[in-house]
Amino acid sequence: MLAFPAAIRIYVAVQPVDMRKSFNGLWSAVSERLHEDPKSGALFAFINKERSRLKLLYWDGTGVWVLAKRLEQGRFSWAAPGDERAKISLAPEALAMLVSGVDLKQGTLKPWYER
């Protein structure tokens, strides 16, 4: 499980991103699509079109982190791509639940996640 400091800002890109992007591609997406400064200390989350892969971009003050997760089954609950917003803001607890398989709309574990 990931844990984030309570003060961290987390931005989630609403539109899917090509998961072949790594450091430079995601850095560019933060600047151009989300209109944020990648060096701001915020964490940026991106999803693929199928909602089965997640990448996080984070600048820690000395370098850039890219974290990735691929689901073996199921999909992440994510904002609808039809939303006109480029990004939404999440609390650290909400992102941790999202990554852990909790459907944020219903507050329950996704069926594929149950152990």
HUQUIDA-V802194 format. One record per pair of residues at least 24 apart in sequence whose C-alpha atoms are under 10 Angstrom apart, sorted by the first residue. I is the first residue (numbers start at 1). J is the second residue. D is the distance in Angstrom with one decimal. If there is no record, write none. Layout:
# HUQUIDA-V802194
i->{I & I}
j->{J & J}
d->{D & D}
This chain:
# HUQUIDA-V802194
i->{1 & 1 & 1 & 1 & 2 & 2 & 2 & 2 & 2 & 2 & 2 & 3 & 3 & 3 & 3 & 4 & 4 & 4 & 4 & 4 & 4 & 5 & 5 & 5 & 6 & 6 & 6 & 7 & 7 & 7 & 8 & 8 & 8 & 8 & 8 & 8 & 9 & 9 & 9 & 9 & 9 & 9 & 9 & 9 & 9 & 10 & 10 & 10 & 10 & 10 & 10 & 10 & 10 & 10 & 10 & 10 & 10 & 10 & 10 & 10 & 11 & 11 & 11 & 11 & 11 & 11 & 11 & 11 & 11 & 11 & 11 & 11 & 11 & 11 & 12 & 12 & 12 & 12 & 12 & 12 & 12 & 12 & 12 & 12 & 12 & 12 & 12 & 12 & 13 & 13 & 13 & 13 & 13 & 13 & 13 & 13 & 13 & 13 & 13 & 13 & 14 & 14 & 14 & 14 & 14 & 14 & 14 & 14 & 14 & 14 & 14 & 14 & 14 & 14 & 15 & 15 & 15 & 15 & 15 & 15 & 15 & 15 & 15 & 15 & 15 & 15 & 15 & 15 & 16 & 16 & 16 & 16 & 16 & 16 & 16 & 16 & 16 & 16 & 17 & 17 & 17 & 17 & 17 & 17 & 17 & 17 & 18 & 18 & 18 & 18 & 19 & 19 & 19 & 19 & 19 & 19 & 19 & 19 & 20 & 21 & 22 & 22 & 22 & 22 & 22 & 22 & 22 & 23 & 23 & 23 & 23 & 23 & 24 & 26 & 26 & 26 & 26 & 27 & 27 & 27 & 27 & 27 & 30 & 30 & 33 & 33 & 34 & 34 & 34 & 34 & 35 & 35 & 36 & 38 & 39 & 39 & 43 & 43 & 44 & 44 & 45 & 45 & 45 & 45 & 45 & 46 & 46 & 47 & 47 & 48 & 49 & 50 & 50 & 50 & 51 & 51 & 51 & 51 & 52 & 52 & 54 & 69 & 71 & 71 & 71 & 71 & 72 & 73 & 73 & 74 & 74 & 74 & 74 & 74 & 75 & 75 & 75 & 75 & 75 & 76 & 76 & 76 & 76 & 76 & 76 & 77 & 77 & 77 & 77 & 77 & 77 & 78 & 78 & 78}
j->{96 & 97 & 99 & 100 & 92 & 93 & 95 & 96 & 97 & 99 & 100 & 92 & 93 & 95 & 96 & 43 & 91 & 92 & 93 & 95 & 96 & 91 & 92 & 93 & 91 & 92 & 93 & 42 & 91 & 92 & 41 & 42 & 43 & 90 & 91 & 92 & 40 & 41 & 42 & 43 & 44 & 89 & 90 & 91 & 92 & 41 & 42 & 43 & 44 & 45 & 56 & 58 & 87 & 88 & 89 & 90 & 91 & 92 & 94 & 95 & 36 & 42 & 43 & 44 & 45 & 46 & 56 & 86 & 87 & 88 & 89 & 90 & 91 & 95 & 43 & 44 & 45 & 46 & 47 & 56 & 78 & 79 & 86 & 87 & 88 & 89 & 90 & 95 & 44 & 45 & 46 & 47 & 78 & 79 & 81 & 85 & 86 & 87 & 88 & 89 & 45 & 46 & 47 & 78 & 79 & 80 & 81 & 82 & 83 & 84 & 85 & 86 & 87 & 88 & 46 & 47 & 48 & 49 & 78 & 79 & 80 & 81 & 82 & 83 & 84 & 85 & 86 & 87 & 46 & 47 & 48 & 49 & 50 & 51 & 54 & 78 & 80 & 81 & 45 & 46 & 47 & 48 & 49 & 53 & 54 & 55 & 46 & 47 & 48 & 49 & 46 & 47 & 48 & 49 & 53 & 54 & 55 & 68 & 48 & 55 & 55 & 56 & 57 & 65 & 66 & 67 & 68 & 57 & 58 & 64 & 65 & 66 & 64 & 55 & 56 & 57 & 66 & 57 & 58 & 59 & 64 & 66 & 57 & 87 & 86 & 87 & 85 & 86 & 87 & 88 & 86 & 87 & 87 & 64 & 63 & 64 & 90 & 92 & 87 & 89 & 87 & 88 & 89 & 90 & 95 & 78 & 87 & 76 & 78 & 76 & 81 & 74 & 75 & 76 & 75 & 76 & 77 & 78 & 76 & 77 & 99 & 99 & 99 & 101 & 112 & 113 & 112 & 112 & 113 & 101 & 110 & 111 & 112 & 113 & 101 & 103 & 110 & 112 & 113 & 100 & 101 & 102 & 103 & 104 & 110 & 101 & 102 & 103 & 104 & 105 & 110 & 103 & 104 & 105}
d->{7.1 & 9.0 & 8.1 & 6.9 & 9.3 & 9.4 & 8.8 & 6.0 & 9.2 & 8.1 & 8.6 & 7.5 & 7.9 & 9.2 & 6.7 & 9.5 & 9.3 & 5.7 & 7.8 & 9.0 & 8.1 & 9.9 & 7.2 & 9.4 & 7.7 & 6.3 & 8.2 & 9.5 & 8.9 & 8.3 & 7.4 & 6.1 & 7.3 & 9.7 & 8.1 & 7.1 & 9.2 & 7.6 & 4.8 & 6.3 & 8.6 & 7.4 & 7.5 & 7.3 & 7.7 & 9.4 & 5.7 & 4.8 & 5.9 & 7.5 & 9.7 & 9.6 & 9.8 & 8.4 & 5.6 & 5.4 & 6.7 & 6.9 & 9.7 & 8.0 & 9.2 & 7.3 & 6.3 & 4.9 & 6.2 & 9.0 & 9.8 & 9.6 & 6.1 & 5.7 & 4.6 & 6.4 & 9.1 & 9.6 & 8.5 & 5.9 & 4.7 & 6.3 & 8.6 & 9.1 & 8.8 & 8.6 & 8.5 & 5.3 & 5.3 & 6.2 & 7.2 & 9.0 & 7.4 & 6.1 & 5.4 & 7.5 & 9.4 & 8.6 & 9.3 & 8.8 & 6.0 & 4.5 & 6.8 & 9.1 & 9.2 & 7.9 & 8.2 & 7.6 & 5.8 & 6.8 & 5.6 & 8.5 & 7.2 & 8.6 & 7.0 & 5.6 & 5.3 & 7.0 & 8.1 & 7.8 & 8.5 & 8.2 & 9.7 & 8.5 & 8.0 & 5.1 & 8.2 & 8.5 & 9.3 & 8.9 & 6.8 & 8.1 & 6.7 & 5.2 & 4.8 & 5.1 & 8.5 & 8.0 & 9.8 & 9.9 & 9.8 & 7.4 & 9.9 & 6.3 & 6.0 & 5.3 & 7.0 & 9.9 & 9.5 & 9.3 & 9.0 & 8.2 & 6.1 & 7.8 & 8.4 & 7.6 & 6.0 & 8.9 & 7.5 & 8.1 & 7.6 & 9.3 & 9.6 & 9.3 & 8.7 & 9.9 & 8.9 & 9.8 & 7.2 & 9.6 & 9.8 & 7.7 & 9.7 & 7.2 & 7.8 & 6.6 & 9.6 & 8.8 & 8.8 & 7.0 & 8.7 & 7.6 & 9.3 & 9.7 & 9.0 & 10.0 & 8.8 & 9.8 & 6.7 & 8.7 & 9.2 & 5.8 & 6.2 & 9.5 & 8.7 & 9.3 & 10.0 & 9.0 & 9.2 & 8.8 & 10.0 & 9.5 & 9.4 & 9.5 & 9.4 & 9.9 & 10.0 & 9.9 & 8.9 & 9.9 & 9.8 & 8.4 & 8.2 & 9.9 & 9.2 & 9.7 & 7.4 & 9.0 & 5.2 & 5.5 & 7.7 & 7.6 & 6.2 & 9.6 & 8.4 & 8.4 & 9.9 & 9.8 & 9.8 & 9.9 & 9.4 & 6.6 & 8.6 & 9.1 & 8.0 & 8.3 & 5.8 & 8.0 & 8.6 & 10.0 & 8.7 & 8.7 & 10.0 & 9.2 & 7.0 & 8.6 & 8.0 & 10.0 & 8.9 & 8.1 & 7.9 & 5.8 & 7.1 & 8.3 & 8.9 & 8.8 & 8.7 & 9.6}
